[in-house]
């Protein structure tokens, strides 16, 4: 079975400050991990993914995420937040050994960046 | 190349009515799925398909039917709408043979059942 947890419903950060959106996962084998962003009244857009290799993954709009196998985490980060980063962020996992192409999503974290 | 297209964008139904939410993709993706999004619940999988003629249930299938007669289309049917089915529905597709590939989402259908 595969699952993912986003422990924070909402994250508040001031513009210009670094941001972190947390995600932990559970799989029986090795994971493929994804982050998506959803702007108001829109569908989900892909941000970045971890497949293998370097634990620090860089993605769109200046976001990056760090894969930590020992802590089973994949936290999303950005060095300097923008007001336009305010959106709903989803973490998703796919268990490589499970053979399922259907990812499991977290509950989402609302990021609010204050001017 | 339009990606994943969902219609309609908005819909209001009366309790007991039936309707079909349409989803079409033009990327020749094998895997397609339907999710519902509710506040505080994230995305919950309703039904999914691994190819034409093959469908399976997800986490919350009750009250919904699907079929996959072609690779391109994956409609979701509400048989007898209930207020509990008020939600935003998303269709997604995934390319064939690529577990490390991200999903592509439609823009969503906002459904209100009164």
Contacts between the chains, C-beta under 8 A, distances in Angstrom:
chain1	res1	chain2	res2	distance
A	6	B	42	7.9
A	9	B	40	7.2
A	32	B	99	6.3
A	32	B	100	5.4
A	34	B	102	5.6
A	34	B	103	7.9
A	36	B	102	7.8
A	36	B	105	7.8
A	41	B	108	7.7
A	42	B	107	6.3
A	42	B	108	7.5
A	43	B	4	7.7
A	43	B	90	6.1
A	43	B	105	3.9
A	43	B	106	5.5
A	43	B	107	4.7
A	43	B	108	5.4
A	44	B	43	7.9
A	44	B	90	7.0
A	44	B	92	7.7
A	44	B	103	7.7
A	44	B	105	4.4
A	45	B	105	7.5
A	46	B	102	4.2
A	46	B	103	7.6
A	46	B	104	7.9
A	49	B	100	7.2
A	49	B	102	5.9
A	51	B	100	4.4
A	90	B	42	6.9
A	90	B	43	6.7
A	92	B	103	7.8
A	94	B	99	6.2
A	96	B	99	6.5
A	101	B	30	7.9
A	101	B	31	4.6
A	101	B	50	7.0
A	101	B	94	5.3
A	101	B	99	6.0
A	102	B	31	6.9
A	102	B	33	5.8
A	102	B	45	6.5
A	102	B	48	5.2
A	102	B	58	7.6
A	102	B	94	7.9
A	103	B	103	6.4
A	104	B	45	7.9
A	105	B	35	7.6
A	105	B	42	5.5
A	105	B	43	4.1
A	106	B	42	5.8
A	107	B	40	6.7
A	107	B	41	6.5
A	107	B	42	3.6
A	108	B	42	5.0
A	108	B	43	7.7
